[in-house]
Amino acid sequence: MILILAPNTRTDSDEFRRLEAFLTQMPNVRHRVHQESGEQQLLTEIYLIGDTASLSLEQVAALPAVERVVRISEEYRVLGRHRDDQRSTSFEYNGVRFGQDTLQVFAGLCAVNTREDVELMMQALQAHGQVCTRMGAYKPRTNPYSFQGHGKSCLPYVFELAGTYGIKVIAMEITHEAHVDEIREALEHTGNPTGVMLQIGTRNTQNFELLKHIGRQREFPVLLKRGFGITLEESLNAAEYLASEGNRKVVFGLRGMKTNMGDPHRNFVDFAHVPVIKRLTRMPVCIDPSHSVGTRERAPDGLLDLMHVTAQGIIAGANMVLVDFHPHPSRALVDGPQALTLDELPFFLEDVRIAREAYQKRVALAGQNISKL
């Protein structure tokens, strides 16, 4: 059960103290307080855990400071969609809104190689009105001898250039809790010119201690990629680990499943799960066509496979696209063969716009049909 308190209810108020005193006396029920400070108001929710089935909604709704009560009807307590649940399906970070009704494109370098290439990438993004990108500083690799990323040494110039070219959010994978401190320190050292969305890659989807640590910090939102060899339910529970520790600014990423059933693509494309995730949870959904397809193969119609699957995900309702670009793919240190070129950026963005428009038309059509029933 979730208690949603009246806006701007503070934990040091008399009403909150009376409410907490009552909850503390309830047998076999624990409670956890979660607060979000927005630009205009403070939002407070209290999660009741334990024997709540016998509690009366009317009785609980009448408690001090309680504005609304949601009875949990799904497994994902914090991130799930529950019966009569009107909580937000979006969040804002550094001036960019992420929600189940928005679409953001994160085109950029899978792995940072040189300052020159980072600047060329960000120049191109600014020229085409983009405010988000992906930049890999820490790269977990299957082969221990493969390039592992420049790490913290590249962070200062990546963040400085992002500020110069108006990039507001950088998706950046982390593999260890120490990386969060390095990112925070580099941002502070450069004057906080941009924002960072921490990315937990597919290899760490069930690294539960890392999930707990990242969930405890509220400063950075998180992009959690689905585990490449586990069920959707297991991956959604991984996202719930983040939220249960306090960080509900979570985007769920689909990046393809590891199975030869997807051959000749790098992974089996799983973008049909976009509407499923939006139905089960309140998380925005990201698609990663680059790591799903893994090649630059082109269909007879002239479109790259990568662009076809991007459109499929967007038409299914995706809210974020994470895609590899590189000024010079031949000299990319990671995943060059799948990277798009800067010359292809305007075509890619226009193709995304067309697919998004098709999705919005489908939604409008569905609304008209439902209203007639």
C-alpha positions as CSV (number, residue, x, y, z in Angstrom):
1,M,0.0,0.0,0.0
2,I,1.2,3.5,-0.9
3,L,0.2,6.6,1.0
4,I,0.5,9.8,-1.1
5,L,0.7,12.8,1.1
6,A,-0.5,16.3,0.5
7,P,2.0,18.4,-1.5
8,N,4.7,20.1,0.6
9,T,4.2,17.9,3.6
10,R,7.4,18.0,5.6
11,T,8.7,15.3,7.8
12,D,9.1,17.8,10.7
13,S,5.5,18.9,10.6
14,D,3.0,18.0,13.4
15,E,0.7,16.2,10.8
16,F,3.6,14.0,9.7
17,R,4.6,13.2,13.2
18,R,1.0,12.1,14.1
19,L,0.9,10.0,10.9
20,E,4.2,8.3,11.6
21,A,3.2,7.6,15.2
22,F,0.1,5.8,14.0
23,L,2.0,3.8,11.4
24,T,4.6,2.8,13.9
25,Q,1.9,1.2,16.1
26,M,0.5,-0.9,13.3
27,P,1.2,-4.6,13.9
28,N,3.2,-6.5,11.2
29,V,3.5,-3.4,9.0
30,R,6.7,-1.5,8.2
31,H,6.8,1.8,6.4
32,R,9.4,3.6,4.3
33,V,9.3,7.3,3.4
34,H,10.2,8.5,0.0
35,Q,10.5,12.2,-1.0
36,E,11.1,14.0,-4.3
37,S,11.9,17.7,-4.4
38,G,10.5,19.2,-7.6
39,E,10.9,22.7,-8.8
40,Q,7.6,23.9,-7.3
41,Q,6.7,21.4,-4.6
42,L,7.9,18.6,-2.3
43,L,6.2,15.2,-2.9
44,T,6.1,12.6,-0.2
45,E,5.0,9.0,-0.4
46,I,5.0,6.3,2.3
47,Y,5.2,2.7,1.4
48,L,3.5,0.3,3.8
49,I,5.1,-3.2,3.7
50,G,3.8,-6.3,5.3
51,D,0.3,-7.3,6.3
52,T,-1.7,-4.6,4.6
53,A,-4.5,-6.7,3.0
54,S,-6.8,-6.1,6.0
55,L,-6.3,-2.3,6.1
56,S,-9.3,-0.2,5.1
57,L,-8.6,2.2,2.3
58,E,-11.1,4.7,3.8
59,Q,-9.5,4.5,7.3
60,V,-6.0,5.0,5.9
61,A,-7.1,7.8,3.6
62,A,-8.4,9.6,6.7
63,L,-5.0,9.7,8.4
64,P,-3.3,13.1,8.9
65,A,-1.6,14.5,5.7
66,V,-2.8,11.6,3.5
67,E,-4.2,12.9,0.2
68,R,-4.6,9.5,-1.7
69,V,-4.0,5.8,-1.1
70,V,-3.0,3.3,-3.7
71,R,-3.3,-0.4,-3.0
72,I,-0.5,-2.4,-4.6
73,S,-1.8,-4.8,-7.2
74,E,1.4,-5.7,-9.0
75,E,4.7,-7.2,-8.0
76,Y,6.7,-4.1,-8.7
77,R,5.8,-2.0,-5.7
78,V,7.5,1.3,-6.4
79,L,7.8,1.3,-10.2
80,G,4.7,-0.7,-11.0
81,R,1.3,0.4,-12.3
82,H,-1.3,-0.3,-9.7
83,R,-5.1,-0.2,-9.7
84,D,-6.4,3.4,-9.6
85,D,-2.7,4.6,-9.6
86,Q,-2.5,8.1,-11.0
87,R,1.2,8.7,-10.1
88,S,3.4,10.4,-12.6
89,T,5.0,8.4,-15.4
90,S,7.7,11.0,-16.0
91,F,10.5,12.9,-14.4
92,E,12.6,15.9,-15.2
93,Y,16.4,16.1,-15.1
94,N,18.5,19.1,-16.0
95,G,15.7,20.6,-18.0
96,V,14.9,17.5,-20.0
97,R,11.7,15.5,-19.3
98,F,11.7,11.8,-19.5
99,G,8.3,10.1,-19.6
100,Q,6.1,7.5,-21.2
101,D,4.8,10.2,-23.5
102,T,8.1,11.8,-24.6
103,L,10.9,10.8,-27.0
104,Q,14.6,11.7,-26.5
105,V,17.4,10.6,-28.8
106,F,20.8,9.9,-27.3
107,A,23.1,9.7,-30.3
108,G,26.9,9.5,-29.6
109,L,30.0,7.6,-29.1
110,C,29.8,4.1,-27.7
111,A,33.3,4.7,-26.4
112,V,35.2,8.0,-26.1
113,N,38.4,7.9,-28.0
114,T,39.7,11.5,-28.6
115,R,38.7,15.0,-27.7
116,E,38.5,15.8,-31.4
117,D,35.9,13.2,-32.1
118,V,33.9,14.1,-29.0
119,E,33.8,17.7,-30.2
120,L,32.8,16.8,-33.7
121,M,30.0,14.6,-32.4
122,M,28.6,17.4,-30.1
123,Q,28.9,20.0,-32.9
124,A,26.8,17.8,-35.1
125,L,24.2,17.3,-32.4
126,Q,23.9,21.0,-31.7
127,A,23.5,21.7,-35.4
128,H,20.5,19.4,-35.5
129,G,18.8,20.6,-32.3
130,Q,19.8,17.7,-30.0
131,V,20.4,18.2,-26.3
132,C,21.3,14.6,-25.3
133,T,24.1,12.2,-26.2
134,R,25.8,9.0,-25.2
135,M,29.5,8.9,-24.2
136,G,31.3,5.8,-23.0
137,A,34.1,6.4,-20.5
138,Y,33.9,3.0,-18.8
139,K,33.6,0.0,-21.0
140,P,33.1,-3.5,-19.7
141,R,34.3,-6.0,-22.3
142,T,34.1,-9.7,-22.7
143,N,37.7,-10.0,-23.7
144,P,40.1,-8.8,-20.9
145,Y,42.6,-7.5,-23.5
146,S,40.0,-5.3,-25.3
147,F,39.9,-1.5,-24.8
148,Q,38.2,-0.8,-21.4
149,G,37.6,2.9,-21.9
150,H,39.6,6.0,-20.9
151,G,37.8,6.2,-17.6
152,K,38.0,9.3,-15.5
153,S,40.8,10.9,-17.5
154,C,38.3,11.8,-20.3
155,L,35.5,13.1,-18.1
156,P,36.7,16.7,-17.8
157,Y,36.8,17.4,-21.5
158,V,33.7,15.5,-22.2
159,F,31.7,17.5,-19.7
160,E,33.3,20.8,-20.8
161,L,32.5,20.2,-24.4
162,A,28.9,19.2,-23.5
163,G,28.5,22.6,-21.8
164,T,30.0,24.4,-24.8
165,Y,27.6,22.7,-27.3
166,G,24.4,22.8,-25.2
167,I,24.2,19.1,-24.3
168,K,22.1,18.7,-21.2
169,V,22.2,15.0,-20.5
170,I,24.9,12.4,-21.2
171,A,24.1,8.7,-20.9
172,M,27.3,7.1,-19.5
173,E,27.7,3.5,-18.4
174,I,29.3,2.8,-15.0
175,T,30.5,-0.6,-13.8
176,H,31.5,0.2,-10.2
177,E,30.2,2.5,-7.4
178,A,33.5,4.4,-7.5
179,H,32.7,5.6,-11.0
180,V,29.8,7.7,-9.6
181,D,32.2,9.6,-7.3
182,E,34.5,10.2,-10.3
183,I,31.7,11.5,-12.4
184,R,30.5,13.7,-9.6
185,E,33.9,15.1,-8.9
186,A,34.5,15.8,-12.6
187,L,31.2,17.6,-12.9
188,E,32.0,19.8,-9.9
189,H,35.5,20.5,-11.2
190,T,34.2,21.7,-14.5
191,G,31.4,23.8,-13.0
192,N,28.5,21.3,-13.6
193,P,28.1,22.2,-17.3
194,T,25.9,19.2,-18.1
195,G,24.0,16.3,-16.6
196,V,24.7,12.6,-16.5
197,M,22.3,9.7,-16.7
198,L,24.1,6.7,-15.2
199,Q,23.8,3.6,-17.4
200,I,23.9,0.1,-15.9
201,G,24.7,-2.2,-18.7
202,T,23.4,-5.7,-19.5
203,R,26.3,-7.4,-17.7
204,N,25.4,-5.7,-14.5
205,T,21.7,-6.0,-14.5
206,Q,21.7,-8.4,-11.6
207,N,24.7,-6.9,-9.8
208,F,22.5,-6.3,-6.8
209,E,25.0,-4.5,-4.6
210,L,25.7,-2.1,-7.4
211,L,22.0,-1.6,-8.0
212,K,21.5,-0.8,-4.3
213,H,24.3,1.7,-4.2
214,I,23.1,3.5,-7.3
215,G,19.6,3.4,-6.0
216,R,20.6,5.2,-2.8
217,Q,21.9,8.2,-4.7
218,R,19.2,10.6,-5.9
219,E,21.4,13.0,-7.9
220,F,21.6,11.1,-11.2
221,P,18.8,9.3,-13.0
222,V,19.5,5.8,-14.2
223,L,19.2,3.9,-17.5
224,L,19.0,0.2,-16.7
225,K,19.5,-2.2,-19.6
226,R,17.7,-5.5,-19.7
227,G,19.9,-8.5,-18.9
228,F,20.8,-10.2,-22.2
229,G,20.1,-13.7,-20.9
230,I,17.4,-13.4,-18.3
231,T,13.6,-13.0,-18.4
232,L,11.9,-9.6,-18.6
233,E,10.5,-10.2,-15.1
234,E,14.0,-10.6,-13.7
235,S,15.2,-7.4,-15.3
236,L,12.1,-5.5,-14.1
237,N,12.9,-6.7,-10.6
238,A,16.4,-5.3,-11.1
239,A,14.9,-1.9,-11.8
240,E,12.8,-2.3,-8.7
241,Y,16.0,-2.7,-6.7
242,L,17.0,0.8,-7.7
243,A,13.6,2.3,-6.8
244,S,13.3,0.4,-3.5
245,E,16.5,2.1,-2.4
246,G,15.1,5.6,-3.2
247,N,15.9,6.4,-6.8
248,R,12.7,6.3,-8.9
249,K,14.2,8.2,-11.9
250,V,14.7,5.1,-13.9
251,V,14.5,4.4,-17.6
252,F,14.3,0.8,-18.7
253,G,16.4,-0.1,-21.7
254,L,15.8,-2.9,-24.3
255,R,19.0,-3.9,-26.1
256,G,18.3,-7.3,-27.6
257,M,18.5,-10.8,-26.2
258,K,21.6,-13.0,-26.6
259,T,20.5,-16.0,-28.6
260,N,21.4,-17.3,-32.1
261,M,17.7,-17.2,-32.8
262,G,18.4,-13.5,-33.7
263,D,21.1,-14.4,-36.3
264,P,22.4,-12.6,-38.4
265,H,21.7,-9.7,-36.0
266,R,24.0,-9.4,-33.0
267,N,21.1,-10.0,-30.7
268,F,17.5,-11.0,-31.0
269,V,15.5,-7.7,-31.2
270,D,13.1,-7.5,-28.3
271,F,11.3,-4.2,-29.0
272,A,7.9,-5.8,-28.9
273,H,8.3,-5.5,-25.2
274,V,8.1,-1.7,-25.3
275,P,4.3,-1.6,-24.6
276,V,4.5,-4.5,-22.1
277,I,6.9,-2.5,-19.9
278,K,4.8,0.6,-20.2
279,R,1.7,-1.5,-19.2
280,L,3.4,-3.1,-16.2
281,T,5.4,-0.1,-14.9
282,R,5.6,3.7,-14.9
283,M,9.1,3.7,-16.4
284,P,10.0,5.4,-19.7
285,V,11.3,2.8,-22.2
286,C,14.6,3.1,-24.1
287,I,15.6,1.1,-27.2
288,D,19.2,0.4,-28.2
289,P,19.1,-0.5,-31.9
290,S,22.9,-0.4,-32.3
291,H,23.6,-3.3,-29.9
292,S,20.5,-5.2,-31.0
293,V,21.5,-5.2,-34.7
294,G,25.2,-4.8,-34.5
295,T,25.9,-4.2,-38.2
296,R,25.4,-1.7,-41.0
297,E,23.6,-4.1,-43.3
298,R,21.1,-2.5,-45.6
299,A,17.8,-3.9,-46.9
300,P,16.8,-3.9,-50.6
301,D,14.6,-0.9,-49.8
302,G,17.7,1.2,-49.1
303,L,17.2,1.4,-45.3
304,L,19.7,0.0,-42.8
305,D,18.4,-2.8,-40.6
306,L,19.3,-0.6,-37.7
307,M,16.9,2.1,-38.9
308,H,14.2,-0.5,-39.5
309,V,14.3,-1.8,-35.9
310,T,14.6,1.8,-34.6
311,A,11.3,2.6,-36.3
312,Q,9.7,-0.5,-35.0
313,G,10.6,0.4,-31.4
314,I,9.4,4.0,-31.8
315,I,6.1,2.9,-33.5
316,A,5.6,0.6,-30.5
317,G,5.9,3.6,-28.2
318,A,9.6,3.9,-27.2
319,N,10.5,7.0,-25.2
320,M,14.3,7.1,-25.7
321,V,16.7,5.9,-28.4
322,L,20.3,5.1,-27.5
323,V,22.3,4.8,-30.8
324,D,26.0,4.7,-31.8
325,F,27.4,7.4,-34.1
326,H,31.0,8.2,-34.8
327,P,32.8,10.9,-36.9
328,H,35.1,8.2,-38.1
329,P,33.7,4.7,-37.5
330,S,36.9,3.0,-38.9
331,R,38.9,4.4,-36.0
332,A,36.3,3.8,-33.3
333,L,37.8,1.9,-30.4
334,V,34.5,0.0,-29.6
335,D,31.8,-1.2,-32.0
336,G,32.9,0.8,-35.0
337,P,31.2,-1.6,-37.5
338,Q,27.7,-0.7,-36.2
339,A,28.2,3.0,-35.8
340,L,26.4,5.5,-38.0
341,T,28.2,8.4,-39.5
342,L,27.7,12.1,-38.9
343,D,26.5,12.5,-42.5
344,E,23.7,10.1,-41.6
345,L,22.6,11.9,-38.5
346,P,20.0,14.2,-40.2
347,F,18.5,11.3,-42.1
348,F,18.3,9.2,-38.9
349,L,16.6,12.0,-37.0
350,E,14.1,12.6,-39.8
351,D,13.3,8.9,-39.9
352,V,12.8,8.9,-36.1
353,R,10.4,11.9,-36.6
354,I,8.4,10.0,-39.2
355,A,8.1,6.9,-37.0
356,R,7.1,9.0,-33.9
357,E,4.4,10.8,-36.0
358,A,3.1,7.3,-37.0
359,Y,3.0,6.2,-33.4
360,Q,1.1,9.4,-32.4
361,K,-1.4,8.8,-35.2
362,R,-1.9,5.2,-34.0
363,V,-2.6,6.4,-30.5
364,A,-5.1,9.0,-31.7
365,L,-6.9,6.4,-33.8
366,A,-7.0,4.0,-30.8
367,G,-8.5,6.8,-28.7
368,Q,-11.2,7.4,-31.3
369,N,-12.0,3.7,-31.4
370,I,-12.3,3.3,-27.6
371,S,-14.6,6.3,-27.4
372,K,-17.0,4.6,-29.7
373,L,-17.2,1.4,-27.6
